[in-house]
Amino acid sequence: MIAELSDKEYAMQRIQEVNAALADGMYVAARRMLHNMPACDVALLLESSPPKNRAIVWKLVDVDEHGEILEELSEEVQKSIIRQMAPERLAAATEGMDTDDLAYVLRGLPDQVYQEVLKSMDERDRERAETALSYDEDSAGGIMNTDTITVRADVTVDVVLRYLRLKGELPEATDMLYVADRNDKLIGEISLARLVTVDPSRLVSDIMSADVVSVPVDMDETEVAKLFERFDWVSAPVVDSEQQLVGRITIDDVVDIIREEAQHSMLSMAGLEDDEDTFAPVLKSTRRRTVWLAINLVTALLAAMVSSLFEDILAQMAVLAILNTIVPSMGGIAGSQTLTLVIRGMALGHIGTSNSRWLIGKELAIGALNGVIWSILIAAVVALWMQSWLVGAIIAFAMMANLLAAALAGVTVPMILKKFDIDPALAGGVILTTVTDVVGIFAFLGTATLLLSA
């Protein structure tokens, strides 16, 4: 852990040194430092630079390193860099890229530029690109690599070892060799550890594991990530509908998926896109955020309309206006806790139709218990503060009602949104806030109207 932190601090120090050199106009020194930096650190520097500095840094980077750096960039920054590149330069940068990274880059290109890049590629890279793009972006086929090493079952271990020595280099994250028949149908796998420890004269068919778990090429990438978590895989074979081996997925791709899912959930709750560029132009960022602010304004107006129904009682007792924010606020916090846990549970596959009723009952019980605790507490505080036990009782009732509503909405809203294929992380918070505001205001002011205006 200490070494990891030291590496991070060292990387940040180098980035600061490059920024200082750029600020002083020392471009030769900056180029020299960039040449000695790994691709991941250069990508971090680009992502943490305003557009003007980003363009300068990209020009100073060695052309031979463009491909590696593009692989490390976030989507939005990657697009901004690619827009500056000529098609032939982009084709050269994508040469030798992993299949999944190649598809990721090409999918973000305008159709005209995409066609020009394909024309600039050699035949081998063009075939790889077309194969990668034939699969859905969020499927196993969209994230797999085609650098799979296969062997036949009827050869000896010694033949396999000589074959590997002739290759000279294994693809990254190779922990398994896959056994396929003459039609490329997957029939087994052998771990490298077993391969180098058995008698070289034995046949592959004798030492391979026939009980191999494969990933369908059309499986959703989030389901793939769950399988990796479940089986602790380093890599996994990908097969088509005929059980023919078409590629493999490695743990580094799955880590990217998990990171992107977590980032998506976090930013969606704030109404931001998961590829949001921190240094995007002002107008572009404003346009994206305005939509979310407009939706929030509509929900706020809805809550204000509910308050306006009770203008008479608010005019009679100004104290109610003072206390009116407490109940919705408590409901919003309680509901957000439930909503976050439910969205997380759904993402992990823990929540389904078989246990949803039990979960609703559990959260209602928590809401009721919290309602009792906080209703008694707020009733006592308000009664002593305002010298009115009746007002204390009114806010206690409203608190109990809103905490129950928050618990129910926190569980059911994401489930309902999921059924309609709407992202709960994106829309759940807005709906929940609306529910707790409306229920809280209506319960508090409605009860006050009934009991205090009589």
N, C-alpha and C positions, 0 to 999 in steps of 0.2 A: 504493500500500500504506500509506503514511504517512497519507494523507487518510482511508483506510478505518479505520485504527486510531484516528485522532482522532475520527471520527464515533462509533465504538463507545465510546470513553472519555467523549465528551460525553453520549451517551445514558445511560451508567451514572451520570454525575454528576447528570443531571436526575432519574433514578430515586431516587438517594440524597436529593436535595433534597425530593422528594415524600414519601419515607418519614420524613424529619426533620420535615416539616410535620405529617404525620399523628401522629407520636409526641408532638408538642407541642400537639396539638388544634387546629391552625390549618387548619381544613377549607376555609375560603374561599380561602386562599392555595393550598392543595393543588388545589382545583377549578380555579383560574386556571392553575396549571402544567399540569394534565392537559389543559386545553382547548388549550394550545399545543404539546402533544406529538403526534407522529404515531402512528397506530394501532398500528404495530409496536412502538413503545416502551411504549405503554400495555399491550399484550399481554404484553410481557416483564415489566413491573411486576406484573401480575396473576399470572403464572406463578411469580414469585419471592417471592410474599407468602403468609404463612400464611392459613388460611381466614377468620379474623376480619377481618384487614386487607383481604383480597380483597373481601369483601362491602362494606366501607366504600368502597374505591376504585371499585367498580362503581356504587355509588349516586352518587358524585361525578362520574362521566363523563357528558358530554352525551348525551342520548338519541339524537340524530341520528348519533352516532358508533358506536353499539352494533353495527351491522351490520359495519362495517369491522374493528372490534376482534375480533368473533367469528370472522371469517375468518382472523385471524392466530393464534388460540389453538390450543394442542395439544388433542387430543380429550378427555382426562380433565378438564382445566381448563375447557374449553368446556362440557362436560356439567354441571360443578358450577355454572357461571354460569347456564346455561339453566334449571336447576332453580329458580332464584330469580325467573325472569321469568314474567309472566302471558302466556297465549297470544296476546292481541292485541298486546302489546308485542313479542313474538318475531316475529309476523307483520310488524309494522312494520319491525323490524330487518333482516329478510331481504329486504325490498323493494329491488330493484336489485342484489342479489347476483349474482355470476356463477353460471351454472347448476350447475357442479360444486361450488362452495362451498355453494350452497343445498341440494343433495342431501346433502352431507356433514353439514350441520347437522340436516336433517330425519331422516336415518337413525338418529341417536342418540337420538331422542325416544321415550318410551313411546307406545304406540298411541293411547291416549286423548288425550294432549296433542297428538300429531301431527294427529289429526282436528280438534281444536279450532283448531290453527294454520291448517290448510287452510281451515276455515270463515271465519277472520278475514282471509284473503287476498282480493285482488281476482281477477277471472276470469283475467287475463293471467298473474299470478304463480302461480295455482293450476295452470294448464296447463303452465307451465315446470317446476313442482315435480313434477307427475305424469310428465312426459316424462323428467326427469332420473332419477327413481326407477325408471323402467321398465328401466334397464340395471343390470347387475351392478356392485357397488361397486368392484371391482378391475379392471374392464375399461376399454377406451378410451372407451366410452359413459359410464362413470361419472365420468370426469375431464375430459370435453370441455366446451366452451362452445358455445352456439348462436348467438353473436353474429357469425356468418360473413357477409362481404360477397360476394355473387355478382353476376356480370355475364353478359350474353349474348354469344355469339360474333359475331353479325351487326350489332353496333353499332360506332360509331367510338370512337376513344380520346377524342375531344373530348366525346362524350356521357358517357362514364364519368367524366371529370374534372369535368364540370358536376354530375353525380350526387353525386360525393364532396363537392363544395363545398356542395351543398344539405344533405347530411347534417351538415356542420359539424364532426363529430368522428368519428375512427376508433376502433374497439375497440383495447384495449391489445395490444401485441406484434403488430400487423398489419404483415406484410412482404409478403404475397401477397394478390391478389384471385383468387377461384376462378371459373372459367368453367363454367357449367352450362347444359344445354338446358332446354326447356320442362317436362320431367318431373323437373327437378332432378338429372339424372344428370351426374356430374362428367366433364368432357371436357378440361379444361386449367387452367392457372394463369398468372398474370402477376405479376411482381415490381413493387413500387411504383417501384423505381429505373428499370426499363425503361419503365413507364407514363409517367413524367414526362419522359422524354428522347427519345421517338419522335415522329414527325410526327402531330399530332392528327387528321389526316384519315384515317389508316390504320384498317383494321378490326381488331377484337380478335382475330379468327380468324387474322390474318396475323402477329401478334406474340406470341400465346400459346404456351406450351410444352405440347404434347400429351402429353409423356412425364412425367406426374405420378405420383409415388408416394404412395399413400393408405394410411390406417390402417383396417383393418376394425373395425367398432364393437364386436365381441366379443373383440378382441385383449387379452391380459393386459397390465396396466399396466407390468409389468417389461419385457416385450417392446417396448412402446412406447418406454420409456426407452432401450433398446438401439438402436432405430432412430434416435432423436434424436442419440445419440452417434455413430452410424455416418455419418449424412448431415449432421451439423452444422445441424440445422433450428432455426429460431426458432419456426415454427408448422407444423402439418401438418393436412391435411384428413382428416375421418373419414367413412367411407361405410358404408352398410348392404349387405346381400347383393345388392341390385339395383344397386349402385354409385351410389346416390343420396346426395348430400351431406347429412349430418345435423348436422355441426358441425365444430369444429376444436380441436386441442390446442395449447397454447402452452408455451414453454420454462419459464415460472415453475411450471406444474403439474408438469413433468418434474423440475425441481430439487427440488420437494417430495417426489416419489416416491423419488428417489435418496437424499435426506436421511433419509427414513423407513426405507428399506431398510437404510442404514448403521446407523441408531439401533437398528433391530430386531435386527440381527445382534449388535451390541455388548451390548445388554441381555439378549438371549436366552441368551448364554453365561453370564450371571450368574443366569439363572432369573427375570428380571424382564420385565414386559410393556413393550412399546415406548411405551405411553401412560401409563406410571407417573407419577403426580403426586408431585413431591418433597415437597409439604406435605400429602399425603393424611392422613386420620385414622389414628391408631395402629392401631386394630383392623383397619381395612381393609387397611393395608400388611402387618400381621402375617399376616393370613389368606392373602394372596397369596404371601408368601414361605415360609410354613410348608410348602406342598406341595413346593417345591423342596428344602427342608431335609430333609423326610421321605424323598425319593428319595435324597438324598445319604447319609442315615443308613443306608439299606438297602445301598448300595454299600460303605459303610465296614464294615458288619457282615459283608458277604461277604468282604472282604479279611481281617478279623479271624478269620473262620472258617478261612480258608486257613492263617493263622499258627498257629491252634490245633492244626492237624494235626501240627505239629512241636514240640510242647511239650517232648518229651524232650530233643531236641538243644539247644533254647534253655535248658533247665535245666542241661545239662552245660556249655555254653559261653556265658556272659553276653555275650561279645564279639559273638556273632552278632546278639543283640538290638540292640546298638549300631549295627551296620552294616546292619541290615535295612531301614532307611528310605532308604538311598542309592540302591539300584537302582530301586525304584518312582518315586522323585522324578526321577531322570534320564530314565526312560522317559516320565513324564508331560510333562516339558518338551519333549522331542523330538517326542512325538506331538502335542502342542498346536501346535507350529510347522507340522507337516505338515497337521493338521486345518484350521488357519486359512487356509493357502494354498489348499487344495482347496476349501473353502467359498467363498472369494473367486473362484477360477477357475470354479466352477459358477455363481455369481451373474452373472459376466460372460459366461457362455456359452462359455468356453474349453475346458471338459471335457465330453466325450461318450463314447459307446460306441467311437468310432473311435480314440481316443487314451488310453483308460483303462488298457489293458494296459501301454502304454509308460510311463505315469506311475507305475504300480505298480512296474515294474522300476527306474525312476529313483530312487524314494523308498527302495526296498529297498537299492539300491546306496549311497545316502547313509547309510542306517541302518547298513549293514555297515562303511562307511569310518569313520563316527563310533564305531561299536562297537569297531573295532580301536584307534583313537586313545585313547578313554577307558578301554577295558579294560586296556590296557597301563599307562596312567597310574594308574588306581585300584589295579591289582595291585601296582605298585611301592610306592605310598603305604601300602597295608594291610600288605604284607609287611614293610616297614621298621618300621611302627608297632606291629604285633602280633607281630613276630618269627616270622612263619609264612608261608612261600611257598605253602603249600597253601591257606590261607585267602585269600591274594591271588589264587590261580588260580581258586578257587571264585567269588569276587565278580566276577572278570573274565569268566568264562563266563556268569554271570547277567546281567551288564551287556550283553554282546553279544546274548544271547537277547532281552532286554527291549527294546533299541533296535531290533532287527529287528521285533519284535512291534508296537512303537509306530509304526514306519514303515508297516507293513502296515495296522494299524487306522486310522491317520490318513487313509489314502487310501480304504479300502474302507467304513468306517463311514458317512461322509456319502453315498457313492454308494448304499449299501443303503437308508439312511433316505429318500433322495430317491425311490427306486423305490416305497416304501410311502407316499409323500406325507407324510412326517414331516419337519418343519423340522430340517435338520442343525445349524443354529446353536443350537437349543434343546436337542436331545437328544444331539448328538455328543460334547460335552465330558464328560458323565456316563458314557457308554458307554466312551469312550477311557480315562478315569481308572480305571474298573473293570478294563479289560483290562490296563493297565500295572501296576496294583497287584497283581492276581492273578498275572499272569505273572512279575512281578519277585520277589514273595515266594516263589512256588512254585519258580522256577528257583534262587534263592539258597539257601533252606532245604532244598529237596529235594536239591540237589547236596551241600550240607553234610551232610545225613543219610546219604547214600550213602558219602561219602568219610571223614567224621570219626567216625562211630559204629561203623565196622568194627573 
